[in-house]
Amino acid sequence: MQGQAPWVINLSFIFREPTLGTTVSILYNEFGKRLEAVGDKRELDVFEEPLATIDFAVTQQITGGFSMKFGIRDWGAGTRKFVTREGNPYSSVYKGTSYGLEASITL
């Protein structure tokens, strides 16, 4: 079926220090070769090669309901590669890494 991988790995590590109000999370995701696009002939099917990513976040309670969060998404993701059924290169897209800083307040 299109978009489904034969296997998926999801690992998470979450550390919470309630006294300091700090939370650290590391998430790892990897999937097996999956069907990206179905062609009108078998040889035109396009598959996405396996790709591993890591997400990292640190959240810090500052005071009361105010908190700050720094995050990194798709750390080490690199390039998404697409191949035909025969394994010939079809296309590639550089995924890149995202960085974010967030402030929030809970009323």
N, C-alpha and C positions, 0 to 999 in steps of 0.2 A: 504494500500500500504506500502511496505517495506520502513522503514526510516522516515515515516511521523508521526508526533505526532498529537493527537486530539486537542491540544492547545499549544500555545507558548506565553511566556511573555518576552518582551524585553523592558527594561527601560534604559534611559540614562540621566545623569546629566553632563553637560559640563559648566564649568565656565572659562571665559577668562578675564584676566586683561591686556588690551592692553598697559597701561602705563608701567607696570613692565615686560611685555612680558611673563606672566605666564599663562598656561592653565592646568586645572585640569579636568579629566574626570573619571566618575564612570559609569560602564555599568553592568547591571544585566540581566541574561538570565536564564530562566527555561522552561522546556518542559514537556509535559505529557508522559505517558507510550507509547513507540513506538516499532513497530515491527522491530527487528534487523535481524533475519534470518528466512527464511521460510523453514520448514521441509517437508519431503515427506509424512508425516502424520500430521494431525492437532495437535496432542499432542507434536510434536517435534518443533513447532514454538517457537522461543526465543524472549523475549521482554526485552527492556532496561527500567529499572525503572526511574521515574522522577529524575532529577538532577538540582540543582540550582548552578550557578557560578557567580562570581563577578570579573570584570576586573577593574583595577585602573591604572591611568597614570598621571604623572606630567611632563609637558614640560616647560623648561625655556629658553628663548632667552638670550644668554650671551652677544654677541656683533656682530653687523653686521648681517651676515647670519649664524653665529654659534649658535647652540642650543644643549641642553642636555635633555634627556628624561629618566625617571625612570618609570618602569612599573611592575605591578603584574598581572599575568594571571591565571584564574581559582582559585581565592582565595576562599578557603572553599569548593572546589569541592569534596574532599574526594574520596569515592569509587564508581565506576560505577557498578551497580548490574544488573545482567541478570537473568530472571526467565522464566520458561515454561508457557504455556497458563494456567495451573492449579495453578500457583503461586509458584511452587517448585523452589528452588535455582538451577541455571544452572552454573553460573560462576560469578566472580567479578574481576575487574581490578582497582588498585589504580591509580587514575588520577594524583594527586599531583598538586602542585602550581609552577609556573614558575616566575622567577624574571629576569628583564633585565635592563641594563643601555646602553643607546645609545647616541652617539655623531654624529652630522651631520652639514654639512656646505652647504649653498646654494650660488652658484656662480652667 
